[in-house]
Amino acid sequence: MLYLCAIDVIKHRGCCGYLFSHLMILYSQANAASGMAVHDDCKLKFLELKAKRTHRFIVFKIEEKQKQVIVEKLGEPTESYEDFTKCLPADECRYAVYDFDFLTAENVPKSRIFFIAWSPDTSRIRSKMIYASSKDRFKRELDGIQVELQATDPTEMGLDVFKSRAN
């Protein structure tokens, strides 16, 4: 897909061969990264969140040198949505899972497990490509995700967005 976009850019905007080769190198590196391993701790902590509710949220990070997704931060059950958002860096990509509690229109307490692909505009292009190409494989490892959000700035994953997507 990125390959086709790069070709389209070159055809219509007359980009030089250097830009094209640079894009292709980034694409091939990101594509190779889509084979990112998932550390067993990621699956274990997600199962704890889902079944035992021992965590409010989990923030995951891709360790490029180790070529795997790891757990970066665990949120205690008492931590708030604000605590969660403070754990997401302003200029680096992350994956996160958040256990969102809410009341239905009938006043019944419910919960939804959100998967958030955090990719801020200020993060490096290489990082965005690696996270984007690894997302689907990583999500498959976390059985029980109910809602997915893609966010590039905090307004795209505000509490109001969670509330509207939970119902």
N, C-alpha and C positions, 0 to 999 in steps of 0.2 A: 504494500500500500504506500509506504513512504517512498519506495523506489518510483512508483508511478507519479507521485506528487512532485518529486525532484525532477523527473523528466518534463512534467508539465511546466514547472517553473522555468526550466532552461529553454524550452520551446517558445514560451510566451513572453518571457522577460529577457531573453538573450543572456543568461548567466554564463560565466566563463567555465571552462572545463575544470579549473581548479576547484571551484565551488561544488561542482557535481561530484568530483572525486572525494572531496572532503565529506560531503553528505553521504556518499556510499560507504566510506570508512565508518562513519558514525552509525549508519544503518546496520552494517555487518557486525559491529561490536555489540550493538543493542540486541540484534537478533541472536547472536551467540549467547548473550546474557539471559535470554528467555529460558534457557536450560538451567536457570538458577535453582540450586538445591534449597529445600526448606528444612531448617533445623527441626529436630523432633520436638524441641521445647515449644515451638510455635503451635504445633498441633495439640500438645499436652495442655498448654495454658488456655488455648481456645476451648478445649473440652471442659476445663474447669470453669471458665466463664459461662459456657452454655448450660452445663448440667448442674454445677454446684453453686453458680453465681458468686464465686470467690473473688471476682474482679469486676469492676465497672467498665474498664476499657483496657485495651492492649495496643501499644504502638509498636509496629514492626519496622525494621530497617534492613536494607540490602547492604551486606558487607561485600563490596566488590572484590577485595583481595581474597576472601574466603569463598566467593561465588555462592553465597547463600543468604537466605532471609533469616533474620534472627529477631528475638524479642528485645526491644529497646527499653520499654517502660510498661509496668503493670500498674493499673489504677485500683486502689482499694475500693470495696463496695460503697464506702461512705463518701468517696470523692464525687465532685460535681461535674457538670458539663464544662464549666469554666476551667476547672482543673485539667480536664481533658484537652481543651483547646490550647492551653498554655504549653502542653507537651509537644505540640506540633511546631517544628522550626519554621521560621518565616521564609527561609531561603533554601530549604532542602526538601526533597520528596520523602514521603513515608506512606505506609499502609497503616490502617488502624481499624479496630473493631470496637464498637461502642454498644453497650447494653442499655437501651433506652426504655425507661419506664414511663407510662402515660395512662391516662384515664380515657375510656371510650365515651361516646355521647351518652351511653346508658350508665355512666359512672362506674364502670367495671375496670379494675386495674389490669393492665396488660404490659407486655414487654416485647420489643423488637430488637433483633441484633442487626446493627448497621455495619456494613463494610465501607470504609472511606479510602479512596485513592487520593491522597493529598499531593498535589503537584503545583506548587506556587509558581506564578509567572517569573519570579526572581531566581528560581533554581536553574542549575546548569542544564543545557540542552541534552547533554549525554545522560545525565541522571534521569531526566524526564523520559527519554527513550528507553532506558533500561527498566524503569518502573512500569512504563506502559506495556512493554513487550513481555514482562514477567507476571503481570497482574492476573490474567486468566488462569494460568497454571497454579499460582499461589492460592487464588480463591477456591479452586477445586479441592485443595487440601483442607480447607476449613468448611466442613459439612455443617450446614445449619444457618448460613447467612440468609437473612430475610430481605434486606434492603441494601442497595448499593448506591453510593454517592461518589461522584467525581468532583473534586473541588480544587480550584486554583487560587481562591482567596477566601477569607473567613466568612464572607456574606453568603457564599454558595453552600455552606454547611452550618448555617445559623440554627439556633434552637427552633425557630419558626419553620425552617425547612425540615428538620427532624419531625416536628409535630405533624406537618402536612403529609409527609411521606409515610408516617407510621400507620395511618388509618387506611 
